[in-house]
Amino acid sequence: MYRALRNLALVALVAGGIPLLMRSYRLYFNWTASAPMGFYRIDEAPLSRGRYALVTLPASAARLARIRHYGLRSDTHTLMPVLKQIAATPGDSVMLSADGVRVSGTLRPDSRPLATDSRGHILKHWPFGLYLVPSGQVWLVSSSSRSFDSRYFGPIPVSQIKSTVHPVLTR
C-alpha cells in the first residue's frame, strides 16, 4: 500500500511539475508534424524568414481546424496555438502554384498543395497566383507536406503570432 501511494505521489509530482517547469523556462513542446518534434524556447525574437512562431489561426482556418480536429487538445477540445515556420515577410514575393510555394523565386520543399487531408477530406488551397506580402502579414509553412498552413488559408496578420520560438531539443 505504501509503495503504491508513493508511486502515485511521484506520478502526481512529475505530472504537475513538468508544466510548471516548462512555464518557468518558457518551453513549448511540439508533438505535431508541422515542425520538428521536440522542445522549443519562447524567445520573442523579431519576425524573420525561417523563424518558428506560435500562431493562433485566423477565424476561417480555425473553424475548419475545429471541424476536422486539426491540433485540438483532447482534454478541452479547444484549438491550441500552432507551430509554423515563417516563410515570407512583408515585401517578399510568394508564388503559389500546383508545384508548391515559391518565396522570392525559391521553391519550398514539400510545399505542393494537396487535394485532400490525411483523412480524405477535400482541402481547398489558397488561390494560385503571385502575391507580394503586405505590411503586417506573413506566410507560414510547415515541415510536413500534410500540414495545414498558408497554402490553404493564405497570409496571416502578424497580430495572430503569439510568440517566436527557437528549437532547443528536437528530432
N, C-alpha and C positions, 0 to 999 in steps of 0.2 A: 504494500500500500504506500509506504513512504517513498519507495523508488518511483512509482507511477506518479505520485504527487510532485516529486522533484522534477521528473521529466516534463510534466505538464507545465510547471512553473518556468522551466528553462525554455520551452517552446513559446510560451506567452511572452517571456522577456525578449527573446530573439525577434518574434513577430512584431512586437511593439517597438523594439529598439531599432530595427532596420529602417523603418520610415523616418524615425526621429534622427537617426544618423545621416540618412540621405538628405533630409531638410537642412540639418546643421552644416553639412559640407556642400550644399547646393548641387546635389547629384540628381540625375534623371536616368532611369533605366529604360532603354528601348528594347522591346521584345518583338517588334514587327519587322517586316522586310523592307520598310521604307528607307531605312538607313542601317548600317552595320549594327548587329545586336551587341548590346553592352551598356556600359556606364558612360555618361556624358556629364560634364560640369557646366552648370549655368554660368555664363560669363558676361552677358550684356555687352558684347563687343559690337562695334559698328557693323551695319549690314553690308555685306560684300559678296560677290560671286564666290561660290564654294563653301561658304559658311553654312552650318546647320542651324535651324531655327525651330523652336516650338511654336506651333501655329494653331489658332482657332480657325476652323474652316468658315468661309463665307456662308451665309444663311442657306442658299440653294444647295450648295455642296454638302453642308451639314445635314440638311433634310434627307438627301439621298443616302448619305453615310448612315444615318439612323435607321432608315428603312431597310438597308442592306446589311446592317450590322458591321460596318467597317469601323474598327477602332473603338467599339463600345466597351465600357467597363462592365464586366459581368455582374458585379455586385450591385450597381446602381442603375445600370442601363443608360448611363449618360455618356456623351461623346467626350473623349479625352482630347487634349491638345495633341496634334500630330507632329512628328519629327520629320522635317523635309529639308532638303538642301536648296539653297538659293541658287538658281541657275542664271537668272538675269536681273539686273537692277536698272534704275532709270537711265535712259539713254542707250541701252543695249537694243539691238535688233533681234527679234525672235521670229523664226520661220517655223510654223507648224505645218507638217505635211504627212502623208501616209508613210513616209520614210522615218519620221520622228521629229524631234525638236532640235533646231539649229540655233545656237546662240552666237551672234556675230559671225555667222558662216560656219561654225564648227558643230558637227552633228554630235549630240549627246548619246552615249552608249545606252542601249536598251530603252530608247525613248519613243519607239513606234507606238502610236495609239492602238489599243486593242478594241476589237468589236464587242467582246464580252468579258465579264469578270470571271473569277475562278469558279463561280457557281453557275455560270452560263447566262447571267443576266446581261441584257444589252447595255453597252456603255456608249454614250454619245460623247464624242470628242468636241473640244472647242473648235469653232470654225477654222478650217485650214486657211492659211494666209501669212503675210508678213506683218509683224507688229513692231512698233517702236514702244518700248516700255516707258510709260509716262512717269512723271514725278509722283512719288508717293505710292508706287506699286512695285511688286516683284513677281517673277515667275518662279515656281517651285518644281523640283524634280525629286525623284526617289531613286534609290539604288536598285530597286526591283522593277522589272518591266511590267509587273502585275499590280503596281501600286496606284493609288488614287491621288493624282497630283494635277498640276496646271494643264496637262494635256486635256483634261476633262472639265475643269472649271475656270481656266484662263488665269490671268494675273490676279493677284490679291492685293488689297490695300495693306500698306506697311503696318497700319493700326491692328491688323489681325495677328501680327507677330508678338508673342508674349515675351520671348527672350531668345537670345542666341546661346548656343552651347558648343562645346568642343569635346571631341572624343577623349576619354581617359583610359578606358579599358574596353576594347571592342574586339569582336571576332572578325 
